[in-house]
Amino acid sequence: MGAVEAPFAYQALEVGMVPPRRDGIDRHGRMLRGLEFDAAEVSLASYIIARTRGVPLTAVPVFPRRLFSQNHIFVNKTAGIRAAGDLAGKRVGLWAFQVTMSVLAKGDLKDFYSVRWEDIRWYTQHPEEIPWSHPTVSLRRVEGDMARMLVDGEIDAYIHPHPPALLQERTDRVARLFEDSPAECLRYYQARGFYPIMHLLAVKEERIRERPTLARELMQLWEAAKQQSHDFYHDPGYALLAFSRNEYERQRAALGSDPWTSGLRANRANLERFIGWMVDQRLLERPVPVESLFHSSVLDT
């Protein structure tokens, strides 16, 4: 906090989705339902739903969280799942159907691996961030620890944006769907051309009305912070990983100098594909224009 200079006064809060966090958790709900913050990082999928329902928020095209779904699909070793196609007919757990990682994974399974999400038996653990249901989508809500259910074989696979430690500790019972997930993620990146967006920065519309330059100023702050993060890696001992600098160089060689690109032009294909998946998964009635998600002052970025 305070590492980059801002042209306005602000208070930075550390609000996450899983504990511990200094200022609590449930960031998405507190912003999308409670409008608690002036600006906050939020789930892409839930933000799009909230925006289409008239919640008085707009967004800035910076994307503080990106993930590949291939790295977040875990399977029980006894479930007979050796490839993506084996998920058809299986019991697969999700945090919730609407979670951005859930939308991404279902979209990737159908688009990239030819596994229809409709042919999978979905189990969810948490309520949807924005209340939602659809008569053609059948979900089974479960109580308890879904990671434990995977270890015990009560479900066959589990897709999770924050993989619980148990999944990574019980390698005798659980494995990633893709044995070499970094290689599979890279194959996907080379085919699609982007590192998938998870979150964006949402801002209260009233704050930008009060300060019309705010959206661009927030983009500039993000870019300054991102540059500072890159600069840290000049020190080979910066991170806990002994070879962090070497890994940073390998990533740049594989994904380019900036896979965390900001702005609409660089991210349009990613966003349009994601919106199409939301329609296919019954989360939206019809596609929405990418421009409708962002404030008018940043549509030329």
Residue pairs with C-beta under 8 A, 6 or more apart in sequence:
1 12
2 12
3 225
3 228
4 221
4 224
4 225
4 228
5 224
6 217
6 221
7 213
7 217
8 211
8 214
8 217
10 38
13 22
13 23
13 37
14 21
14 22
14 23
15 21
15 23
15 24
15 25
15 26
15 27
15 30
15 37
15 40
16 25
16 27
17 25
17 26
17 27
17 28
17 162
18 25
18 162
19 25
24 30
27 40
27 41
27 42
28 42
28 43
28 46
28 129
29 129
30 36
30 37
30 40
31 37
31 40
31 42
31 57
31 202
32 42
32 43
32 46
32 47
32 50
32 55
32 57
32 129
32 130
32 202
33 50
33 129
33 130
35 55
35 56
35 57
35 204
37 204
38 203
38 204
38 207
39 60
39 201
39 202
39 203
39 204
39 207
39 218
40 201
40 202
41 64
41 65
41 199
41 200
41 201
41 202
42 199
42 200
42 201
42 202
43 99
43 100
43 129
43 198
43 199
44 63
44 100
44 197
44 198
44 199
44 200
44 274
45 98
45 99
45 100
45 102
45 103
45 274
45 278
45 283
46 98
46 99
46 100
46 129
46 130
47 57
47 59
47 200
47 202
47 293
48 275
48 278
48 284
48 288
48 293
49 98
49 130
49 132
49 278
49 283
49 284
50 57
50 130
51 57
51 58
51 59
51 288
51 292
51 293
52 284
52 288
53 130
56 204
56 205
56 206
57 202
57 203
57 204
57 205
58 202
58 203
58 205
58 208
58 215
58 293
58 294
58 295
59 200
59 201
59 202
59 203
59 293
59 294
59 295
60 200
60 201
60 202
60 203
60 215
60 218
60 219
60 222
60 294
60 295
60 298
61 200
61 219
61 262
61 263
61 264
61 267
61 294
61 298
61 301
62 200
62 201
62 218
62 219
62 222
62 223
62 262
63 197
63 198
63 199
63 200
63 201
63 260
63 262
63 267
64 199
64 200
64 201
64 222
65 197
65 198
65 199
66 195
66 196
66 197
66 198
66 259
66 260
67 101
67 104
67 161
67 196
67 198
68 181
68 185
68 188
68 189
68 195
68 196
69 101
69 104
69 105
69 108
69 159
69 196
70 108
70 177
70 178
70 181
70 184
70 185
70 188
71 176
71 178
71 181
71 182
71 185
72 101
72 105
72 159
72 160
72 161
72 163
73 105
73 157
73 158
73 159
73 176
73 177
73 178
74 150
74 157
74 158
74 159
74 160
74 163
74 167
74 174
74 175
74 176
74 177
75 81
75 150
75 156
75 157
75 158
75 174
75 175
75 176
75 177
76 150
76 151
76 153
76 155
76 156
76 157
76 173
76 174
77 172
77 173
77 174
77 175
78 153
78 173
79 90
79 153
79 156
79 157
80 86
81 87
81 90
81 156
81 157
81 177
83 177
84 109
84 113
84 115
84 177
85 113
85 114
85 115
87 109
87 115
87 120
87 156
87 157
87 177
88 115
88 116
88 119
88 120
89 119
89 120
89 121
90 120
90 121
90 156
90 157
91 121
91 123
91 154
91 155
91 156
91 157
92 120
92 121
92 122
92 123
92 155
92 156
92 157
92 158
92 159
93 122
93 123
93 124
93 125
93 142
93 146
93 149
93 150
93 155
93 157
93 158
93 159
93 160
94 102
94 122
94 123
94 124
94 125
94 158
94 159
94 160
95 101
95 102
95 124
95 125
95 126
95 159
95 160
95 161
96 102
96 124
96 125
96 126
96 127
96 128
96 129
97 122
97 124
97 128
97 132
97 137
97 139
97 281
97 283
98 128
98 129
98 130
98 132
98 283
99 129
99 161
100 161
100 197
100 198
100 199
101 159
101 160
101 161
101 198
102 159
103 274
103 277
103 278
103 281
103 283
104 196
104 198
104 274
104 277
105 159
106 117
106 277
106 281
107 117
107 273
107 274
107 276
107 277
107 280
107 281
108 188
109 115
109 116
109 117
109 120
110 116
110 117
110 277
110 280
111 273
111 277
112 188
112 191
112 192
117 281
121 140
122 138
122 139
122 140
123 139
123 140
123 141
123 142
123 146
123 155
124 139
124 140
124 141
124 142
125 141
125 142
125 146
132 283
134 282
134 283
136 282
137 281
137 282
142 149
145 166
146 155
146 158
146 160
147 158
147 160
147 164
147 166
147 167
148 166
149 155
149 158
150 156
150 157
150 158
150 167
150 173
150 174
151 166
151 167
151 170
151 173
151 174
153 173
157 177
158 167
160 167
161 198
167 174
178 184
186 254
186 255
189 195
189 254
189 255
189 259
192 269
192 270
192 273
193 269
194 259
194 267
194 269
194 270
195 255
195 259
195 260
196 270
196 274
197 267
197 270
197 271
197 274
200 293
201 218
201 222
203 214
203 215
203 218
203 295
207 214
208 214
208 215
208 295
208 297
211 217
212 297
213 297
215 294
215 295
215 297
215 298
216 297
216 298
219 262
219 263
219 298
219 301
222 262
223 262
226 260
232 238
233 239
233 244
233 245
233 248
234 245
235 245
236 244
236 245
238 244
238 245
241 247
251 259
261 267
262 301
263 298
263 301
264 271
264 290
264 291
264 294
264 298
264 299
264 300
264 301
265 301
268 290
271 290
271 293
272 287
272 290
275 284
275 287
275 288
275 290
276 287
278 284
279 285
279 286
279 287
291 299
